[in-house]
Amino acid sequence: TVIHGMVFFKQLLQTSANFNYCQLKINDWGMWQVTGALIKHFKLYMPVSFTLSSYRMFQVMRFAVQEINNSSLILPNVSLGYEIFDHCSDKFNFQAILNMISRNGSIQVLRCVNEYLSKVIAVAGPFRSMESMTVAPMFAMNLIPMVNYGSSSSVLSDKWKYPSFLRTTASNKDLIHLIILIIQHFNWNWVAFVSSGDENSQNGLQLFKSQLKDTKICLAYAKELNEMSDHYEILQQLEGLSIEVIIVFAGQSSAVTFIKSAIKHNIHNKVWIAGDSWSLNKNLPRLSGIKAIGTIIGITETVMPLPGFKDFVYLSQTQRNNRPSTCEQTPSRQTCNQACDLCSDVSPEEIIGENPSYSFATYSAIYAMAHALHNLLLCDIKGCSDNVTVYPFMLLRELKRSNFTILNRHIEFDSNGDPTSTSYAIVFWNQSGQAEKVGSYETDPTLDVPFSINNTQIHWYADQVPVARCSPECSEGFAKKIDGLHQCCFQCNVCPGMTYVNYTDDPYSCIDCRKTEWSKPGSTFCTQRSVEYILFTDPIAITLMFSTGVLLALTLAIVILFALNYDKPVVKSAGGPMCFLLLGCLSASSISVFFFFGKPTVTNCVLRYFLFLLFYTVCLGCFAVRSFQIVCIFKMATKFPKIHSWWVKHNGQWWLIAIVFVLQLLLLTTVFTASPPTPVSDMTSYRDQIILKCAMRRTVIMFLLLTIVLASLCFIFSYMGKDLPKNYNESKANTLYLLFLILTWITFCTASILYHGKYLQLFNAMSVLSSSYSILFCYFLPKCYIIIFQPQKNTQQHFQGIIQRYTQNISSK
């Protein structure tokens, strides 16, 4: 059985003249015979260029067909036949296409694809993307599968436009992605992209631009090469833009011409990234001056050796040389390879040594068709069924299900008709002119490390990886400010304190730290601000609490001492029962010290101020009343006897103290209810700290006013009684403790203006404690000293003697 229907497109002859095609097919015995002659229509003076790489692919196709036909496993009793059409331009495709989709010389408009069997059932080729895009819609009408080996434009992945198109070569999408990976690997961001006018190159440029959007790479320059391009001008523009990395993603002829121009115009020390069309070119590495232009890194599909191909080529060329030179002279039942006068000049060594880039893609395309036929024809070891009519759409369906391994490579198509996995090789043109493999890239998503490059194998022109950047990278903590159109060109500005730059998310902005964070100028991250307040375990806090405990102990001791000597003149002159009120209020006010430590809460914020302001105000009230009472006894009693009598009779001093207490209590309760001291977080005083403290409102002036008035009255009455009897003269004691009081709180107010740290709470507690100690030391301890160490002065006679001497002095004056 002969399956006749594989068509192989290849461009073997390049000329600007019109020519027909040479059609070869299998006859009834499975032999090649000529059904048409290659007719070249060109003028004698026009040159003809022979493409050796295309001729090699043609030989790979023949080799694959021969292997399949000789195999007893794939198609045991079936032989593959093919027709090959050589073309040189897009428009000459249609002569062959119309012939292939016809049946008996006519083309029918179908209603169903299973109603019509065309002349061919599958197509391999054409090689170039533009040619495939031109003819693919015509094959798609009858769902004739096209298994392509060289068209890599991503446009062909669109199954709405090209439903019957599949390929064994990877899409440009993967190739461009690999180029970007290489650029990123070497930390380059300032590159040029040189393409040619064909569809494949233009598609590569579009993909490159689209994939750059998610990278930090800038396309500094893009140029399309054509026959009219001024290579010198292009190269000078590249030099003017200081571009060190040039991607040449162009057709082989355009790329070779451009590289030769770079050599001619003495372009030195660049990095050239070669597309798959010329990365394995055999002639360029041999040119003199190629090393001077810099380092060339190429990308190609991994070359797979084809076992037996070398012997096949030698045998084929030997058989060809023994045949007549024209198809018309070919004897019956012999194969005419092709009517190509230039092919006879090609040696087997030249074919074998030619660029092997697309050899495996060609080889696997033929095998994909064979495996699909194997499944359709229900082949097994015994043979294939001869009762199955193979329609193109059936073969297409089976091709889409392809899943086989050949030469240790898995062949399978995705929903777009692209291979599910492709292996790329990254090559470096070494000093000996060989393309040395230095890395790899696998499109298989299941691999852990799909991309790798051995940097040590690449010998750079400068002995180190070249720098390809528009602007040098900013130092740490500096944000980029775009300078011009490209994001890769920028100035560096240091980020101020309390901001940072995140090079991963946005290297162009200084981002404010959160309120709970801080940073130094030139930072790349924010640090959590420490929350500061006075702990109970702080050594200074422990010292103050211990001092408060000592004060309370001394107060208790004085209370006991005064209680034991309650009837003695010293206690009576000190105020009698009023002393115990003073000592009690002094103790209550000093207890507020304990509420200055620990994490501030509403409760301890209120208590630290409420206790002190209430009870210390009562203390000042007691002193003011006490000083007023003494002055009244010695100086005003004789002048205002009725007032003095009423004062003594109705205990006026206690009424005044009660009024002071109630008035201060009402003020504090009103203010603290409406606007109590609350815990606040001070985030402005220190950039690296959050100070927890209690905030007092401005209304504190209302209840401080009463305290200030009482302190002033106390001082005034003490001054008025400066000449009273010594045992009743409290001006020195009052003046001394008031002086300490004033100095203490002036010091605290000064410290609160200059310092805003956590230890300000300690200063406040120390001020409270100092205010209490000043009364204790200046007023009560001297009296305790007399009681304990000078008992002779604690007698009624001693006090009466002092009063008599005071009276005599007053009388003498």
Secondary structure as UniProt FT lines:
FT   STRAND          2..10
FT   STRAND          13..14
FT   STRAND          24..26
FT   TURN            28..29
FT   STRAND          32..34
FT   TURN            44..45
FT   STRAND          49..50
FT   HELIX           52..70
FT   TURN            76..77
FT   STRAND          79..86
FT   HELIX           90..92
FT   HELIX           93..100
FT   TURN            104..105
FT   HELIX           113..115
FT   STRAND          122..124
FT   HELIX           129..140
FT   TURN            141..143
FT   STRAND          146..148
FT   HELIX           154..157
FT   TURN            159..161
FT   TURN            163..164
FT   STRAND          165..167
FT   HELIX           172..185
FT   TURN            186..187
FT   STRAND          190..196
FT   HELIX           199..212
FT   TURN            213..214
FT   STRAND          218..225
FT   TURN            227..228
FT   HELIX           231..240
FT   TURN            241..242
FT   STRAND          245..249
FT   HELIX           252..264
FT   TURN            265..266
FT   STRAND          270..274
FT   TURN            276..280
FT   HELIX           284..286
FT   TURN            288..293
FT   STRAND          294..301
FT   TURN            307..308
FT   HELIX           309..321
FT   HELIX           327..329
FT   TURN            332..333
FT   HELIX           341..345
FT   HELIX           348..353
FT   TURN            357..358
FT   HELIX           359..376
FT   TURN            377..378
FT   HELIX           392..400
FT   STRAND          403..406
FT   TURN            407..408
FT   STRAND          409..413
FT   TURN            415..416
FT   STRAND          423..429
FT   TURN            431..432
FT   STRAND          435..442
FT   TURN            445..446
FT   STRAND          451..453
FT   HELIX           455..457
FT   TURN            461..462
FT   TURN            476..477
FT   STRAND          478..482
FT   TURN            487..488
FT   STRAND          490..494
FT   TURN            497..498
FT   STRAND          499..502
FT   TURN            503..505
FT   STRAND          506..512
FT   TURN            515..516
FT   STRAND          517..518
FT   STRAND          527..528
FT   STRAND          530..532
FT   TURN            536..537
FT   HELIX           539..564
FT   TURN            565..567
FT   HELIX           569..573
FT   TURN            574..576
FT   HELIX           577..591
FT   HELIX           592..596
FT   HELIX           602..631
FT   HELIX           632..636
FT   TURN            637..639
FT   HELIX           641..649
FT   TURN            650..651
FT   HELIX           652..674
FT   STRAND          678..682
FT   TURN            687..688
FT   STRAND          689..695
FT   TURN            698..699
FT   HELIX           700..720
FT   TURN            721..723
FT   HELIX           726..728
FT   HELIX           731..754
FT   TURN            758..759
FT   HELIX           760..775
FT   HELIX           776..780
FT   HELIX           781..789
FT   HELIX           791..793
FT   HELIX           796..812
//
